[in-house]
Amino acid sequence: MSDMNAILAPGMLVSHPDHPAWGVGQVQSNIGGKITVNFQEEGKVVIDGARVTLLPVFDP
């Protein structure tokens, strides 16, 4: 898991760098490098933090 993913906590807003059409997502959980995010346009997705570095969104 990248250092950036390690700081992600429930409630934080993120975007997926490879799927911008998913919109902004809200982190639901971050356990053992598996990050569950509820995206506006895609719904709930479990992401492997070792493969993808999510981008924090500070101003949606």
KOLTOR-501978 format. One record per atom (N, C-alpha, C, O): residue in one letter; y, z, x; atom name. Coordinates in Angstrom, 3 decimals, m for minus. Layout:
N
 resn       c2       c3       c1 name
    A        Y        Z        X   CA
...
//
This chain:
60
 resn       c2       c3       c1 name
    M   m1.182    0.000    0.854    N
    M    0.000    0.000    0.000   CA
    M    1.232    0.000    0.891    C
    M    1.291    0.718    1.889    O
    S    2.208   m0.806    0.524    N
    S    3.427   m0.866    1.327   CA
    S    4.246    0.403    1.132    C
    S    4.061    1.129    0.155    O
    D    5.150    0.663    2.066    N
    D    6.013    1.836    1.958   CA
    D    6.855    1.783    0.690    C
    D    7.127    2.816    0.078    O
    M    7.271    0.573    0.292    N
    M    8.097    0.438   m0.911   CA
    M    7.288    0.817   m2.154    C
    M    7.796    1.516   m3.032    O
    N    6.043    0.366   m2.233    N
    N    5.217    0.714   m3.387   CA
    N    4.924    2.208   m3.438    C
    N    4.759    2.767   m4.522    O
    A    4.858    2.855   m2.287    N
    A    4.533    4.283   m2.238   CA
    A    5.588    5.133   m2.947    C
    A    5.274    6.220   m3.433    O
    I    6.823    4.658   m3.013    N
    I    7.882    5.448   m3.651   CA
    I    7.961    5.230   m5.154    C
    I    8.703    5.936   m5.836    O
    L    7.209    4.262   m5.691    N
    L    7.286    3.961   m7.114   CA
    L    6.686    5.094   m7.935    C
    L    5.583    5.566   m7.656    O
    A    7.423    5.519   m8.943    N
    A    7.000    6.623   m9.800   CA
    A    7.140    6.198  m11.259    C
    A    7.918    5.296  m11.568    O
    P    6.397    6.835  m12.155    N
    P    6.507    6.502  m13.571   CA
    P    7.961    6.530  m14.050    C
    P    8.728    7.441  m13.739    O
    G    8.303    5.500  m14.815    N
    G    9.656    5.380  m15.350   CA
    G   10.542    4.444  m14.562    C
    G   11.543    3.954  m15.084    O
    M   10.189    4.184  m13.298    N
    M   11.005    3.282  m12.483   CA
    M   10.847    1.852  m12.972    C
    M    9.792    1.477  m13.484    O
    L   11.904    1.050  m12.811    N
    L   11.884   m0.348  m13.208   CA
    L   11.614   m1.222  m11.991    C
    L   12.147   m0.981  m10.908    O
    V   10.765   m2.259  m12.186    N
    V   10.383   m3.143  m11.099   CA
    V   10.276   m4.575  m11.606    C
    V   10.248   m4.824  m12.811    O
    S   10.217   m5.512  m10.660    N
    S    9.882   m6.890  m10.979   CA
    S    8.782   m7.339  m10.022    C
    S    8.630   m6.790   m8.931    O
    H    8.022   m8.339  m10.444    N
    H    6.931   m8.869   m9.631   CA
    H    7.469  m10.087   m8.881    C
    H    7.966  m11.014   m9.521    O
    P    7.388  m10.120   m7.543    N
    P    7.986  m11.218   m6.777   CA
    P    7.360  m12.581   m7.058    C
    P    8.029  m13.602   m6.894    O
    D    6.104  m12.624   m7.474    N
    D    5.423  m13.897   m7.729   CA
    D    5.469  m14.328   m9.189    C
    D    5.085  m15.450   m9.517    O
    H    5.934  m13.444  m10.066    N
    H    5.958  m13.737  m11.499   CA
    H    7.276  m13.291  m12.132    C
    H    7.286  m12.376  m12.956    O
    P    8.391  m13.929  m11.755    N
    P    9.682  m13.518  m12.314   CA
    P    9.765  m13.688  m13.833    C
    P   10.556  m13.005  m14.484    O
    A    8.963  m14.585  m14.405    N
    A    8.991  m14.808  m15.851   CA
    A    8.461  m13.603  m16.624    C
    A    8.685  m13.498  m17.830    O
    W    7.764  m12.694  m15.948    N
    W    7.269  m11.480  m16.612   CA
    W    8.408  m10.551  m16.983    C
    W    8.238   m9.668  m17.823    O
    G    9.564  m10.738  m16.371    N
    G   10.706   m9.887  m16.651   CA
    G   10.619   m8.553  m15.927    C
    G    9.823   m8.381  m15.004    O
    V   11.443   m7.621  m16.357    N
    V   11.485   m6.290  m15.758   CA
    V   10.350   m5.461  m16.363    C
    V   10.090   m5.513  m17.565    O
    G    9.683   m4.694  m15.494    N
    G    8.609   m3.836  m15.961   CA
    G    8.891   m2.384  m15.653    C
    G    9.647   m2.063  m14.736    O
    Q    8.276   m1.511  m16.429    N
    Q    8.405   m0.073  m16.207   CA
    Q    7.088    0.458  m15.662    C
    Q    6.028    0.239  m16.248    O
    V    7.167    1.164  m14.527    N
    V    5.980    1.741  m13.918   CA
    V    5.423    2.819  m14.841    C
    V    6.144    3.715  m15.280    O
    Q    4.114    2.715  m15.127    N
    Q    3.434    3.701  m15.955   CA
    Q    2.723    4.735  m15.085    C
    Q    2.712    5.926  m15.398    O
    S    2.121    4.253  m13.971    N
    S    1.432    5.153  m13.039   CA
    S    1.290    4.474  m11.689    C
    S    1.370    3.250  m11.577    O
    N    1.078    5.295  m10.665    N
    N    0.870    4.814   m9.297   CA
    N   m0.147    5.757   m8.659    C
    N    0.213    6.788   m8.091    O
    I   m1.423    5.385   m8.763    N
    I   m2.508    6.254   m8.310   CA
    I   m3.391    5.496   m7.327    C
    I   m3.994    4.480   m7.673    O
    G   m3.458    5.993   m6.112    N
    G   m4.327    5.389   m5.104   CA
    G   m4.024    3.941   m4.823    C
    G   m4.933    3.170   m4.516    O
    G   m2.773    3.552   m4.918    N
    G   m2.390    2.177   m4.623   CA
    G   m2.540    1.228   m5.794    C
    G   m2.194    0.052   m5.681    O
    K   m3.045    1.711   m6.911    N
    K   m3.121    0.907   m8.134   CA
    K   m1.925    1.277   m8.996    C
    K   m1.783    2.421   m9.427    O
    I   m1.064    0.289   m9.241    N
    I    0.187    0.535   m9.948   CA
    I    0.111   m0.135  m11.315    C
    I   m0.039   m1.353  m11.409    O
    T    0.214    0.661  m12.367    N
    T    0.209    0.121  m13.722   CA
    T    1.648   m0.043  m14.177    C
    T    2.442    0.897  m14.158    O
    V    1.964   m1.281  m14.592    N
    V    3.336   m1.610  m14.990   CA
    V    3.297   m2.285  m16.358    C
    V    2.444   m3.134  m16.614    O
    N    4.214   m1.907  m17.224    N
    N    4.357   m2.546  m18.529   CA
    N    5.544   m3.500  m18.447    C
    N    6.699   m3.074  m18.470    O
    F    5.243   m4.812  m18.351    N
    F    6.281   m5.834  m18.225   CA
    F    6.736   m6.309  m19.603    C
    F    5.949   m6.350  m20.549    O
    Q    8.025   m6.668  m19.703    N
    Q    8.624   m7.118  m20.958   CA
    Q    7.874   m8.302  m21.564    C
    Q    7.586   m8.311  m22.761    O
    E    7.564   m9.285  m20.753    N
    E    7.000  m10.537  m21.259   CA
    E    5.500  m10.686  m21.037    C
    E    4.901  m11.629  m21.554    O
    E    4.880   m9.791  m20.289    N
    E    3.461   m9.929  m19.948   CA
    E    2.619   m8.782  m20.475    C
    E    1.406   m8.918  m20.638    O
    G    3.256   m7.656  m20.742    N
    G    2.508   m6.483  m21.189   CA
    G    2.034   m5.658  m20.006    C
    G    2.602   m5.731  m18.916    O
    K    0.992   m4.873  m20.230    N
    K    0.514   m3.935  m19.216   CA
    K   m0.341   m4.655  m18.181    C
    K   m1.284   m5.368  m18.523    O
    V    0.007   m4.455  m16.899    N
    V   m0.690   m5.092  m15.786   CA
    V   m0.971   m4.032  m14.723    C
    V   m0.107   m3.215  m14.405    O
    V   m2.189   m4.055  m14.175    N
    V   m2.530   m3.178  m13.053   CA
    V   m2.435   m4.011  m11.786    C
    V   m3.068   m5.060  m11.669    O
    I   m1.636   m3.533  m10.839    N
    I   m1.345   m4.272   m9.613   CA
    I   m1.907   m3.531   m8.418    C
    I   m1.775   m2.312   m8.309    O
    D   m2.539   m4.278   m7.517    N
    D   m3.052   m3.732   m6.266   CA
    D   m1.887   m3.657   m5.282    C
    D   m1.419   m4.682   m4.785    O
    G   m1.427   m2.454   m5.006    N
    G   m0.271   m2.250   m4.131   CA
    G   m0.500   m2.706   m2.697    C
    G    0.463   m2.869   m1.948    O
    A   m1.759   m2.917   m2.295    N
    A   m2.052   m3.420   m0.949   CA
    A   m1.799   m4.922   m0.862    C
    A   m1.635   m5.456    0.235    O
    R   m1.765   m5.605   m1.995    N
    R   m1.598   m7.059   m2.014   CA
    R   m0.193   m7.508   m2.411    C
    R    0.287   m8.549   m1.961    O
    V    0.458   m6.711   m3.259    N
    V    1.762   m7.111   m3.798   CA
    V    2.760   m5.977   m3.623    C
    V    2.472   m4.826   m3.952    O
    T    3.938   m6.312   m3.100    N
    T    5.026   m5.340   m2.998   CA
    T    5.979   m5.590   m4.153    C
    T    6.676   m6.604   m4.180    O
    L    6.011   m4.681   m5.094    N
    L    6.895   m4.798   m6.234   CA
    L    8.353   m4.547   m5.811    C
    L    8.622   m3.802   m4.869    O
    L    9.258   m5.171   m6.512    N
    L   10.676   m5.055   m6.187   CA
    L   11.370   m4.106   m7.156    C
    L   11.368   m4.362   m8.360    O
    P   11.962   m3.020   m6.669    N
    P   12.684   m2.113   m7.564   CA
    P   13.859   m2.810   m8.230    C
    P   14.523   m3.645   m7.616    O
    V   14.112   m2.469   m9.475    N
    V   15.245   m3.014  m10.227   CA
    V   16.153   m1.839  m10.564    C
    V   15.747   m0.900  m11.248    O
    F   17.393   m1.907  m10.071    N
    F   18.319   m0.799  m10.279   CA
    F   19.338   m1.095  m11.376    C
    F   19.949   m0.177  m11.922    O
    D   19.522   m2.379  m11.699    N
    D   20.495   m2.756  m12.721   CA
    D   19.905   m3.851  m13.588    C
    D   20.154   m5.033  m13.351    O
    P   19.108   m3.463  m14.616    N
    P   18.422   m4.477  m15.432   CA
    P   19.412   m5.246  m16.244    C
    P   19.029   m6.143  m16.995    O
//
